[in-house]
Amino acid sequence: MSKKKYIFGSISLLVAAVSVWYFFVKPYDYQIRFEKKTSPGTIFNHVDKWVKALAKSENTVILNATTKPYTHSEFDLKIKDSIISMDWDFESITDSTTQITISVRDHQNSAITRFKNLVSNPPLKKMLLNKTSKFNRSLNNLLELHKVKIIGEADIPKGFYAFIASKSTIDQKANTMIKLNVEILYWLKKQNIEVIGRPILVTTSWEVPKDSISFDFMFPIQKKDSLPFHESIKFKSHGGGRGIKAIFNGNYRISDRAWFSLYEFAKRNNIAIETLPIEYFRNDPLEGSNAIDWITEIYLPLKPSNE
């Protein structure tokens, strides 16, 4: 075989191999990457809400959803007459930056779409850019509503509290606290028990796949030898250990954004923590101040050294 024929044959095989990979093996038709200054958990939660909102407002049906908390979300969507897969990957770049990778595949027209990618802008690409742009705007709006500052390891404040144990989704956490706030304060006032500070929330379980938390909503009071009985309102001491701390500025309804930032900080720095956030609220929402000025001190407790 001549050298020219050998080179031509080698190039032909390479082109054939690349073509087979591009048209039949490559797992996506189109892909886009961008970065955001927030945690993977914040983006993961926002993607879930955004896709559900998309299904309600833009003639889209969610056929299947598979998620791996904080790192991956996959959705099969019926958009008009097409079945589209959207795979989202979230990779932490720094303590405050996440890379988002969106891979899309048209199940019914994949080969045609891949060919058009080579010569033009196919409808799938236009659709992805349009929807990604909308997602980007909605995420930017969310990020403008809050700030998170990681402090690092700190002592968890001690106190004695009156509390009610409750359970809700993370989204309904604030509404649940509002109801408990009225119940606890009304009863404490009737019992002439003085509240000596702002309330706190102590998470007792966090079921990520179900978006469910159990928590104690607590008001600080003076410790006494004898306290009245109530079927739901109990008393206990809390705090005194160590945790990693963040300062959250924003509405208490979205304070879980700091939970994700602390979780990522602990993972990146190999800090063993309990995923049971504790929130110390420092402002009264009824005072009418701008929510971005509200302060919540948030802790994830360190695991005991013997675990």
N, C-alpha and C positions, 0 to 999 in steps of 0.2 A: 504494500500500500504506500502511495506517495505521501510526502509530508503534507501537501495541500489537502489531499483527501482525508488524511488523519485529522488535520485541524478542522476541516469542514464537518466531518463526522462528529467530532467532539463538541463543536459548537451546536450542532443540530440536536445532539443528545441533551446538552445543557438547556437549550431552549425548550425542548420537549418536556424535560423534568420540571422546569420552572412553570411552564404552562399548565401541566397537570396539577402542580401544587397550587397555583394561583386560582384555577377554575374549579378544582374539585377537593382540595385538601385544606386550604386556608380556611380557618373557622369563621371568618367574618367577611362581609362585602365592603364595609366601610368602617373606618375608625377615626376617632378624634380624641385628643388629649388636651387638658388644661389644668392649671393649678389654682387653688383657693387657700387663702389664709384662714384656715379653721381646721378642726379635727375631723378625722374620718367618720367618727360617730355622728357628728352634726350633719355631715353630708348624707350619710347612710339614711338617717331619719328623714331628711328633707326629700330625698329621692323617693322614698316610700309614699310620702304624702303627695308629692308632685305627680307621680304616676297615677295615684288614685283620683286626684283632681282632674287629671287629663282624661281619665275614663269617663268622668261625669260630664265634661264640658266639650269634648272635641270628637265625638263619634268614634270613640276608641273602647275596645273591650279587652279586659285583662283575661287571657285564657289560662295563664299559668304564672306562678311567681315562686322563685327559689332564692333564698337569701342566706348569707353567712355573715352574722352581725359584724358591722364596722369594716368589712373588707370586700364584700361582693354582693351584688343584687342582679338577678336575672329575671326578665319579664318576657313572656310571649304575648304580643299584642295583635289584635285584629284591628287594622286601620283601614277603613273602607273595605275594599275587597282583598287586601293583602294581609298575610300573616308575617309579622315582623318580630324578630328576637332582638332585644336590647340588653346587652351585658354591661354592667357597671362595675368597675374595679376601683377601689380606693386605697391608695398607698401613702403612708405617712412619709413625707420628705424631711421635715423638721418637726420640732415640738408644736409649731403653729402653722404648718403648711401641708396640704394634701394634694397629691396628683390624682386627678379623675381621668379614667380611661373608659370611653363608651364605644363598644363594638356592636355593629348592627348587621343583621342578616335578613334578607328577604327569602323566605322559604320557597316561594313559588317561582321567583324570577331571579335566582341567585346568579346563574351563569350570564344572563343578559345584562344584569346590573354590573357585574365585574367587567364585562367587555366595555360597557358604556363608560365605566370609570377610567378606562384607558384613553378615550377619545372625547369625552364630554362630561357634563354634570348630569347624572341620571336623577330621576325623581326621588330615589331613596336618599341620595346625598343631600338634595335640597330639603327634603323632609327632616332629615337629621339635623342639619344646620339650623333650620327654623325652630325645631323643638328644643334644641340645645340652647339656642339664644334665649328662648322663653324661660327655660330652666335657670340659666345663668342670671337673668334679671331677677327672678323670684328668690334665688339664693342670695344675691347681693342685697336685696331688700331685707331679708332676714338678718344678714350679718351686720347691717347698719343699725339694727335694733338692740344690739348687745355688745359687750366687751368682756373678755376673760383675761385675767392676769394670773399666771402661775407664781405662787410665792415659794413653794417648796415645803420641806418638812417643818412642822409647827406643833405646838401643844394644842390639844382639843380642849376648849374651855369647860370648866366644871360648873355644875349647877344642880339645883333641886327643882323638880318640875311636876306640874299637873298635866296629864295628857290623856288623849283618846287614841287607841289603836284603830287604824283604818286600812283600806285597800282601794286602789284605783289604777287606771292606766296613767302613764306619765302625762298625757295630754290633759287628763281630768284632775291632775294633782291640785292645781290652784283652785278649781271650783270646789273640790272636796275640802280643802283647807278653809275656804270662806265659810262653808256650812259648820265645820267644827269650831271655827273661831267664835261664832255666835253662841254655840252651845256651851263651850267651856267658859267663856267670859261671863255669860249670864249666870251660870251656876256659881262660879267663884265669887261674883259680886253678891249674890244672895247669901253666901256663906261668910261674907266679910273677910275673904281671903284676898290679900293684895297681890296683884301681878307686878313684878319688879323689873320687867324688861320685855324685849320683843320675843316673839315666838321662835321656835326652832322646829325643824323636821328631821327625824332620825329614821332612816330607811332600815327596815328589818329583813326585807327580801327584795330582790330585783330579778324578775324573770324576763330576760331580754327577748326571747322568741315571742312571748305573749304580750310584750310591752306592758307588763304589769308590775306594780310595786306594792309592798305592804310597808306601812310606816306609822310611827308615833308622832302625832302633832302635839307640841308641848309648849307650855307657858311657864316661865321661871317664877317661883314663889319662895317665900321664906320657909325653911324646914322647921317643922314642929313635931312635938312628941305625939300629939293627937290630931288627927284630921278626919273630917266627916266622910261618910260612905256615899258612894255613887255607883250605880250599876256599870256605867261605862267609863267614867272619869277616874283615873288611878293616879298614883304618885310614885316618883322614883328619882334617884340621883342619876346623873349622866355626865360623861366626859372624864377628862383627866389623862387620857392616853395620848399617843402621838399619831399624826396623820400627815398627808400631803395636802396643802391648802391652796385654794384659788380665790381670787376676788372676782365676783360676777357683778357687772353693771347691766341692768335691764329688767324687764318685767319678770316677776316671779314665775309666770306661766312657762317661760322658756329657760329657766335656770339650769335645766338638765344639760344644756350646752356645755356648761362648765364641768359636768360629770365626765363627759366624753374627753374633754381636754385633759383632765386629771388622769383619767384612765390611760390615755396615750402617753402622757408624761411618765407615768409609772412604768409602762411597758418599755419605753425607750431607754429608761435609766435603770432597768432591772430592780425596781422597788416592789417588794411583795406587799400587796394591799388587799384589804377587804373591799369588795365592790358594793359597799353599803354607804352611800353618800349621806352626809350630815350637813344641813343647811341652817345657818344663823342669819335670820332676816333683820336688817338694821334700819329699815324705813317702814313707815305706815303708808300704804297706797292711798288711803283716804285723805292724806294731807295735800294731794293734788300736784305733787311735783312731777317733773318729767321722768319717765321710767328709766331712761338711760342714766339718771343720777341715783337710782336706787342701788343699794349695796347689799349683796349677800355674800357672807363668808362661807365657803364650802370646803369640806374635808372628805377625803377617803382615808379611813383608818389604816394604819400599818398592821400587817399580820404579826402576831406574837412571834418572837425570835425562835421559839421552840417548835414552830410548825414547819 
